[in-house]
Amino acid sequence: MINDSVLDTIGRTPVVRLNRIRVDNGSEILLKLESRNPAGSVKDRTALSMVLEAERDGRLKPGGTIIESSSGNTGKGLALIGAARGYRVILVTDPKAPASMVEYVSAFGAELEIVKEPDETGYQRPRLNRVHELLAATPGAFWPNQYDNPANPKIHAEQTAYEILDDVGQFDALVAAVGTGGHISGLAETLKKKLPDMVTVGVDAKGSRAFGFPYETWLMRGLGIAWKPENLQTELVDRVHLVADHEGIAASRLLARREGLLVGESAGAAVFGALHHAHDNPGSRIVAVAPDDGGNYLGESYDDEWLRAHGLGDAVAALATTELLVAAAKDPAWPSMTLEQVSRLVTSG
Ligand SMILES: Cc1ncc(COP(=O)(O)O)c(C=O)c1O
């Protein structure tokens, strides 16, 4: 098959059964490898969907400029798409942006704007403020605004969900990490219509405010957010599972070492959530999503020295075998709960 452009290679990602990281109760965990998109993540689909929509409705004209706040995968996807379609791309990020990301997007010719002053919740809001300044100063600039752009969940409802149905058919639960809420909301929209009994589990970082929990800091990249994103359709999420840094990171490292799947921290978190769900639901067939490639975390959470420097060495070491990880997922510190239970817990303080 000859693709007319690299953009035609976005999507049609494989699903792989986990053979060792599993609960031995008749359940199975199937991992959808969004890491296999050309810029390495689920965000390639989102970025392309937002750009094509903006081209169609005239917000983005030939030779125009795309400006977005991203220190990760959306930036990588936009940088690739900008190169392939001839747009200038400016990414607003902060000093914590991984060097690998900066080098990656620079290779595609994207420009970086580094915001240096955080506010009380970190860099996310100051970065958005800078995006607005740049938009005002750049005629014809387009802001994809992935947190509140219907084209983000739409591509997953119209494309990714059907790939899962084609490859997997019937299944019992979807487990997906939540950042902007784009992929879980889009997938759930279609899959709940096609498989009415299927349960959706949103995996969030311990400390994230996506579902209203009190804010704390967390380390994992990709999932978690300091506010509730507009794209997150909470009514489509049946259960929420807060995953701690060491749980998600330990799972991602074992996916590499025991399954040969080099995936990111949020994939580890999703698999940890899937293991927890499998313990509670013997015999169930679970689809989890691996949002990005583990290459993003080399020299970081795949590196023992880095883990020690970030105070996670012992906690990750305590989950360093499949047996320990699977056992920890049976009764984690924050078991999954319904949204009703979440709101009761949050209101009772
Ligand atoms: C690595 C990673 N995991 C998870 C997510 C969350 O995906 P979504 O924004 O669709 O909720 C993202 C989004 O940026 C991501 O980059």
The ligand as a MOL file (V3000), in Angstrom:
LIG
                    3D

  0  0  0     0  0            999 V3000
M  V30 BEGIN CTAB
M  V30 COUNTS 16 16 0 0 0
M  V30 BEGIN ATOM
M  V30 1 C 0.9470 10.4430 27.0820 0
M  V30 2 C -0.4730 10.8680 27.1700 0
M  V30 3 N -1.3260 10.1350 27.8820 0
M  V30 4 C -2.6170 10.4740 28.0180 0
M  V30 5 C -3.1070 11.6080 27.4370 0
M  V30 6 C -4.5360 11.9670 27.6540 0
M  V30 7 O -5.2790 11.9070 26.4760 0
M  V30 8 P -6.5390 12.8530 26.2740 0
M  V30 9 O -6.0210 14.2410 26.1240 0
M  V30 10 O -7.1820 12.3190 25.0390 0
M  V30 11 O -7.3830 12.7250 27.4900 0
M  V30 12 C -2.2460 12.4170 26.6960 0
M  V30 13 C -2.7070 13.6680 26.1550 0
M  V30 14 O -1.9470 14.5740 25.8870 0
M  V30 15 C -0.9030 12.0330 26.5450 0
M  V30 16 O -0.0330 12.7760 25.8300 0
M  V30 END ATOM
M  V30 BEGIN BOND
M  V30 1 1 1 2
M  V30 2 1 2 3
M  V30 3 2 2 15
M  V30 4 2 3 4
M  V30 5 1 4 5
M  V30 6 1 5 6
M  V30 7 2 5 12
M  V30 8 1 6 7
M  V30 9 1 7 8
M  V30 10 2 8 9
M  V30 11 1 8 10
M  V30 12 1 8 11
M  V30 13 1 12 13
M  V30 14 1 12 15
M  V30 15 2 13 14
M  V30 16 1 15 16
M  V30 END BOND
M  V30 END CTAB
M  END
